[in-house]
Amino acid sequence: TNKSATPGKTYYYKVVAKLDNCTSTSKIYKVTVRCEKPEVTTKYRTSDGKPKLVWNNVDSAVKYNVYRSASGKEGTFKKVFTTTGTSYVNTSATPGKTYYYKVAAVEKTTSASTFSEVVQKTCKPAKVKASGYARDKDGKPRITWNKVNGAVIYEVYRSTSGKEGTFKKQFETSKTSYNNTAAKAKKTYYYKVRAVTKNGVKGYFSNVVKVKCTNK
């Protein structure tokens, strides 16, 4: 193993065997050194739940090619992105769907590295933006939020002990609002909401909404 070899550089090798006065030489082998394979980790972009890949900077690499499959680790991979950076966000990913990725480093002589290990990530639905107020007719808290792509239901959680308190799930709905009809007069409540896809993939919680139930 030629551990001192430089990525992108081509080397030629032959092996000579000697026994007494007899010499035998192998044919010449040409080898172009590839970059090291990137080490890839997966995250989520919090704002929209899209899969995010991050990898280490590889010596001698001038760019990186990102490949994706939607049919498993042994499925067909297609190149979806080229970058000189060390991260990629799959903005076209569909909430609830699982994707498989691998990354190759490319050095200036276009000799790509061996692929990284395949990593997988399931796209989350986007983070909900919530707001709330006390209803005019009865003073009960009403929470509303935006519709999120890929969501089939929304889970509403409530706390009575502040933004950092313990939240418990109160309600599930396919709509984009919730009326807390059981709220007690003059009591303050805290709410947060998250979207859920049809196959049960849950998004990040929304901002916490504070609403005081008025006495009507």
C-alpha positions as CSV (number, residue, x, y, z in Angstrom):
1,T,0.0,0.0,0.0
2,N,1.5,3.3,-1.1
3,K,0.4,5.5,1.8
4,S,2.5,8.5,0.7
5,A,0.7,8.7,-2.7
6,T,-0.9,12.0,-3.6
7,P,-4.6,12.2,-4.6
8,G,-5.0,12.9,-8.3
9,K,-1.5,11.8,-9.2
10,T,-0.8,8.8,-11.4
11,Y,1.8,6.2,-10.4
12,Y,3.3,3.2,-12.3
13,Y,4.3,0.1,-10.5
14,K,6.1,-3.2,-11.3
15,V,7.3,-6.0,-9.2
16,V,10.7,-7.7,-9.6
17,A,11.4,-11.2,-8.3
18,K,15.0,-12.3,-7.9
19,L,16.4,-15.7,-7.2
20,D,20.2,-16.3,-7.5
21,N,21.0,-15.1,-11.1
22,C,17.4,-15.3,-12.3
23,T,15.2,-12.2,-12.5
24,S,11.6,-12.0,-13.3
25,T,9.7,-8.7,-13.8
26,S,5.9,-8.2,-13.7
27,K,4.0,-6.1,-16.2
28,I,3.6,-2.4,-15.4
29,Y,0.5,-1.3,-13.6
30,K,-0.9,2.2,-13.8
31,V,-2.9,3.6,-10.8
32,T,-4.4,7.0,-10.4
33,V,-4.9,7.9,-6.7
34,R,-8.4,8.8,-5.7
35,C,-9.5,11.2,-3.0
36,E,-10.5,9.8,0.3
37,K,-14.2,9.1,0.6
38,P,-16.3,11.8,2.5
39,E,-17.8,11.0,5.8
40,V,-21.4,12.0,5.6
41,T,-23.9,12.8,8.4
42,T,-27.6,13.7,8.1
43,K,-29.6,16.4,9.7
44,Y,-32.8,18.3,9.1
45,R,-33.3,22.0,8.1
46,T,-35.4,23.1,11.0
47,S,-37.5,25.6,9.1
48,D,-39.0,23.1,6.7
49,G,-37.9,19.6,7.7
50,K,-35.9,19.0,4.5
51,P,-33.0,16.5,4.7
52,K,-29.6,18.1,5.1
53,L,-26.3,16.4,4.4
54,V,-23.0,17.5,5.9
55,W,-19.6,16.0,5.2
56,N,-15.9,16.6,6.0
57,N,-13.6,18.6,3.7
58,V,-11.5,16.1,1.7
59,D,-7.9,17.0,0.9
60,S,-7.4,17.7,-2.9
61,A,-11.1,17.7,-3.6
62,V,-12.3,20.7,-5.8
63,K,-16.0,19.7,-5.7
64,Y,-18.4,17.2,-4.4
65,N,-21.2,15.3,-6.3
66,V,-24.3,14.3,-4.4
67,Y,-26.3,11.3,-5.5
68,R,-29.8,10.3,-4.4
69,S,-32.1,7.3,-4.6
70,A,-35.7,6.9,-3.6
71,S,-35.8,3.2,-3.9
72,G,-33.4,2.0,-1.2
73,K,-29.7,1.6,-0.6
74,E,-29.4,-0.8,-3.5
75,G,-31.6,1.3,-5.8
76,T,-30.7,3.5,-8.7
77,F,-28.8,6.6,-7.7
78,K,-28.9,9.8,-9.7
79,K,-26.6,12.8,-9.4
80,V,-28.8,15.7,-8.0
81,F,-26.2,18.3,-7.0
82,T,-22.6,19.5,-7.4
83,T,-21.0,21.9,-4.9
84,T,-17.6,23.2,-3.7
85,G,-19.0,23.3,-0.2
86,T,-19.6,20.6,2.4
87,S,-23.3,20.5,2.7
88,Y,-26.5,19.9,0.8
89,V,-30.2,20.5,1.5
90,N,-32.7,18.4,-0.5
91,T,-35.2,21.1,-1.1
92,S,-37.3,19.0,-3.5
93,A,-37.8,16.2,-0.9
94,T,-41.5,15.2,-0.3
95,P,-42.7,15.2,3.3
96,G,-43.0,11.6,4.7
97,K,-40.8,10.1,2.0
98,T,-37.5,8.4,2.7
99,Y,-34.4,9.1,0.6
100,Y,-30.9,7.6,0.3
101,Y,-27.8,9.6,-0.4
102,K,-24.1,9.2,-1.1
103,V,-21.4,11.7,-1.8
104,A,-18.2,11.5,-3.9
105,A,-15.3,13.9,-3.8
106,V,-13.8,15.0,-7.1
107,E,-10.3,16.3,-7.5
108,K,-8.9,18.5,-10.3
109,T,-8.0,15.6,-12.6
110,T,-11.7,14.5,-12.4
111,S,-10.8,11.3,-10.7
112,A,-13.8,10.8,-8.3
113,S,-13.4,9.2,-4.9
114,T,-15.1,6.0,-4.0
115,F,-18.5,6.9,-2.7
116,S,-19.2,7.7,0.9
117,E,-21.3,5.2,2.9
118,V,-25.0,5.5,1.9
119,V,-27.1,7.5,4.4
120,Q,-30.8,7.8,4.6
121,K,-33.3,10.4,5.9
122,T,-37.1,10.8,5.9
123,C,-38.3,14.2,5.0
124,K,-40.3,15.9,7.7
125,P,-43.3,18.2,7.1
126,A,-42.5,21.9,7.5
127,K,-42.6,23.7,10.9
128,V,-46.0,25.2,11.6
129,K,-46.4,28.9,12.3
130,A,-49.1,29.4,14.9
131,S,-51.0,32.4,16.4
132,G,-53.8,32.7,19.0
133,Y,-56.3,35.0,20.6
134,A,-59.3,34.9,22.9
135,R,-62.6,34.6,21.0
136,D,-65.0,37.6,21.3
137,K,-68.1,35.5,21.8
138,D,-66.9,33.5,24.9
139,G,-63.3,34.5,25.7
140,K,-62.0,31.0,24.9
141,P,-58.6,30.6,23.4
142,R,-58.5,30.0,19.6
143,I,-55.3,28.8,18.0
144,T,-54.7,29.0,14.2
145,W,-51.9,28.0,11.9
146,N,-50.8,27.8,8.3
147,K,-51.5,24.7,6.1
148,V,-48.3,22.6,5.6
149,N,-47.5,20.6,2.5
150,G,-47.8,16.8,3.0
151,A,-49.7,17.1,6.4
152,V,-52.9,15.1,6.9
153,I,-53.4,16.0,10.6
154,Y,-52.1,18.5,13.1
155,E,-51.4,17.8,16.7
156,V,-52.2,20.5,19.3
157,Y,-50.3,20.5,22.6
158,R,-51.0,22.7,25.7
159,S,-49.2,23.7,28.8
160,T,-50.5,25.5,31.9
161,S,-47.1,26.1,33.4
162,G,-45.4,28.4,30.9
163,K,-43.4,28.1,27.6
164,E,-40.9,25.7,29.3
165,G,-43.6,23.8,31.1
166,T,-44.9,20.3,30.4
167,F,-47.0,20.1,27.2
168,K,-49.7,17.5,26.7
169,K,-51.5,16.7,23.5
170,Q,-55.0,18.1,23.5
171,F,-56.4,17.6,20.0
172,E,-55.8,16.2,16.5
173,T,-57.4,17.8,13.5
174,S,-57.1,18.0,9.7
175,K,-58.2,21.7,9.9
176,T,-55.9,24.7,10.7
177,S,-57.5,25.9,13.9
178,Y,-58.4,24.7,17.4
179,N,-60.9,26.2,20.0
180,N,-60.0,25.4,23.6
181,T,-63.6,25.3,24.8
182,A,-62.7,23.7,28.1
183,A,-60.4,26.6,29.1
184,K,-61.1,28.2,32.4
185,A,-61.8,31.9,32.7
186,K,-58.9,34.2,33.5
187,K,-56.4,31.3,33.2
188,T,-53.4,31.6,30.9
189,Y,-52.5,28.7,28.5
190,Y,-49.6,28.0,26.2
191,Y,-50.0,26.1,22.9
192,K,-47.8,24.6,20.2
193,V,-48.7,22.7,17.0
194,R,-47.0,20.2,14.7
195,A,-47.9,18.7,11.4
196,V,-48.0,14.9,10.7
197,T,-47.9,13.1,7.4
198,K,-50.1,10.2,6.4
199,N,-47.4,7.7,7.3
200,G,-46.9,9.2,10.7
201,V,-43.8,11.4,10.1
202,K,-44.0,14.3,12.5
203,G,-42.6,17.8,11.9
204,Y,-41.0,20.2,14.4
205,F,-43.2,22.0,16.9
206,S,-44.4,25.5,16.1
207,N,-43.6,28.6,18.1
208,V,-45.3,28.6,21.5
209,V,-48.5,30.7,21.6
210,K,-49.7,32.3,24.8
211,V,-53.4,33.1,25.3
212,K,-55.3,34.2,28.4
213,C,-58.9,33.0,28.6
214,T,-61.1,36.0,29.3
215,N,-64.2,36.0,31.5
216,K,-67.2,36.5,29.3
